[in-house]
């Protein structure tokens, strides 16, 4: 079972946090979970101070709204900063690296929603800044915190579950593949890929670990893509990016195959574990009703009660990623899921995709 949380008004100690950015994720997915976390929201920044003021008033920071991040940090001295912004540099790069550096320099722990950077080298620089600061830095890569993906990873890792070694993984997500290499940071296809690659690549990283290599394939107009590759642990992976699918069908589907067993995550919220078992003699069995000890196991949220686990911000891992960050800050330990090292592996995948369809790209040594 997931952890039982302490609501903000019950917490004896609350982490003082400021929010940088007024993106859709900030509005829909991060600030709405404030009442369920042991935090105190003290101030809001955005280049548009009116937007910052609207957010501050709506979510409980009063009139503490700023269009100067440095001034916010000096006047409120938050212990931690959450970053979720869509702002860009003049060349189309995301501004998150600059904001993260400013917050670390001010002595703050940092949680940053994806994308945290535009290149792998920028992430490497952030790793160096984090190490020198001694602060906790976490990345908001939600699929790495899906409860369903966490359960699947537990199944893979638990010898008693009988899954065996991970042999293959398939991940579906309608990612926008850049049609060719050499596109500028401002190109819409490259920006779309940067904003969304964290979902399929993060899911694969959570279940199978870092990738060793990938080979990118696309249809003639780069509308749909397939990426085949290997994990460094030896398993194979296949990503399916069907951008021309119906807008009404679920975005995501993930299947992990072991040795005689497999597990499937459907629509982010349902996980089914097909345990190692036999269906009986082919052509001779009168029904499919196996013994309970062999039968598939399925978990999905109950949707008629007002529970936290049927709230989309808990189903999709937003709240869990913040809880993980808060616990790390409290315990003065680094995060273990959604690290900058994880971000580096995901950015390597992004850069491989940005080379356009073609040959095999080695990632292990990149």
Secondary structure, DSSP 8 states (H G I E B T S, - for coil): -------GGG-SS-EEEEEE---HHIIIIIGGGGGGSSEEEEEEE-SSHHHHHHHHHHHT-TT-EES-HHHHHHHH--SEEEE----B-TTS-BSHHHHHHHHHHTT-EEEEES---SSHHHHHHHHHHHHHHT--EEEE-GGGS-HHHHHHHHHHH-GGGT--S--EEEEE------SSS---TT-HHHHHHHHHHHHHHHHHHHHH-SEEEEEEEE-TTSSEEEEEEEETTS-EEEEEEETTS-TTS-S-EEEEE-SS-EEEEETTTEEEEE-S----STTT-S-----TTTS-EEEE---SS--GGGSHHHHTSHHHHHHHHHHHHHHT---SSS-HHHHHHHHHHHHHHHT-S-SEEE-TT-
